[in-house]
């Protein structure tokens, strides 16, 4: 697959992305986020992966996915799926749902973005550094939630990019590629 970003072109190895848990690792600047954006349909792609369902992907980007002037609970109800508040509670965010985004830490906002993404009606979830701002206990909680989401259906695909060695260790049976 080749992706064009501005005047740059990035080539990715020929990979067959199928149902399952897939991890992409690599140093900063290696194209991990660009790959997710391409899989999400945000970038021009030549020679796309075969059978990739771009229309049914939900993406958790590294950057903000919240609206600064709306409280988190309202955002979950308006934009999340039916399980958004339940997932937020599992991520220990229940006492923050009445707050605005600027009242939360980076890690809390990261968990909010994950709750919003995992609540959407999708068979493919694209997660960009889902544990980068979390301590070990919260990262373990997130790993468990990702694992739970993955096991909900044998047709679920979760593609995550990460620098986090904890994630590679937790999901040791995942298909892993180094970029």
N, C-alpha and C positions, 0 to 999 in steps of 0.2 A: 504494500500500500504506500502511495506517495501522497504527501500533504503539502499544500502550498500555503505559506503564511507570509503575506507581503511579497517580497522578492525572493524569499528563501523557500527551498523545497527540502522536505525531510522524507527520507525513505525508511520504512519499517520492514522488518523481515516478513516473509510470507508466513503468517500464522493462521491457524484455524481456530477461531474463537467459537467455542460451543458452550452449551450449558455447563455451569460449574462455577467454581471460585477461581479467579485468575488474578495473579499479582504481577505488577510490573515494578521493578526496582531500578535504581540507577542514580547517578549523581545529579545534582542540580544542573539544569540546562541540557539534559540528555533527551528531552522531548516527551516526558511522561504526561504532563498536562496537555500538551498539544495532541497527543494520541487520544486522550479521553475526549477532548473537544471535537476531534475528527469523528470518533465513534458516536458522539452525541449529535452529529450533523451540523456543527457550527462552522466547519471549515471545508474548503474545497478539497475533494479527495479524488485522486486517480487510482485506478486498480483497487477498489475497496475490498475489504474482506468479504468473502462469499457468504451469503445467507445472513448478513448482519441486519437486524431489525431496527434501523435508526428511528423509526416512528414510535417505538415503545421503550425508549430509554428514559431513565430518571437520573439526573446528575447532581452530585454534591460537589460544587467547586471549592477551591481553596478560598476564594474571595467571598465577600458577603453575599448571602442569599436572603437577606432580610430587608424590610422597609423601615427606615429609621424613625418614622413618625407613627408607626402602628405597634401596639403592644404585641408581645410574642403569642399570647393565647389567641388573639384575633387573627393573626397571620396563620396560625395552625388551622383554625376553623375555616378560613377563607381559601387557603391555598393547599392545605394538606389533605391527605386522604382520611377515610373514616377512623383510622387507627392512630392518627397523628398525636393526639393528646395522651393516649395510652403509651406510645413509644416515648414521648417526652417525660412521662412519669417514670418509666423504666430507666431513663437517663438522668434521673434525679433533678428534673427541671420544674417540677410542679409549683414550687414556691416562686418561680421566676416568670410564670406565664402572664402575670399582671404588670410586667415591667417592659420598658422600652429597650431596644437593643443597646443603646449607649450606657445602660445601667449594668450590663453584664460583662464578664471577663471574656477573653478570647476563647478559652476552653468551653465556657458555657455556650457561647455563640456557635462554636463548632458542633457541639452536641445538638443544639437547636436545628442547625442545618441538616444534620444526619437524621433527626427525627422527621423533619419535613420530607426529606428525600425518600426514606424507607417507607413512609406512609402512602406514597403514590402508587397508583395502579399501573404497575410496570412489571415486565418479566426480566428487564435488564437494568441493573443499578451500577452507575459509574461513580466511584468514590475517589476523590482527589485528596490524598493525605488525611484520612479521617481521624487519625490519632496524634497528629503532629503537636498539638498544644495540650495534651493530656498527661496526667501523671499515671503511674503504673496501675493503680486501682481503677481509675476511670477508663483507661485503655482496655483493661480486662473486661470491664462492663460493656464497652463498645464491641470488642471482639465477640463476646457472647451474643450480643444483639444481632450482629452481622451473621453469625453462624445460625442463629434462630431463623432469621429471614431467609437465608439460603436453604434451610431444611424445610421451609413451608411448602415448597413445590419442587419437583424434580425438573421443572422447566425454568428455574431461576438461574440467571447469570449475574454474578457480581464481579465486576472488574475494578480493582483498586490499584492505585499507584501509591508507593510509599517509600520513605527513607527509613521507616521505623523497623528496627530489627525484631522488636517484640511481635510485630504483626507477622513477619515471616516465620517466626518460631511458632506462634499460635496456630497459624494456618499452614503447617508444614506439609500437608498433603495437597495443597493448592498447586495448580499449574503456575510456575513462576518463570518470568523472563527478565533478564538483565538488559537494560537499554544502554 
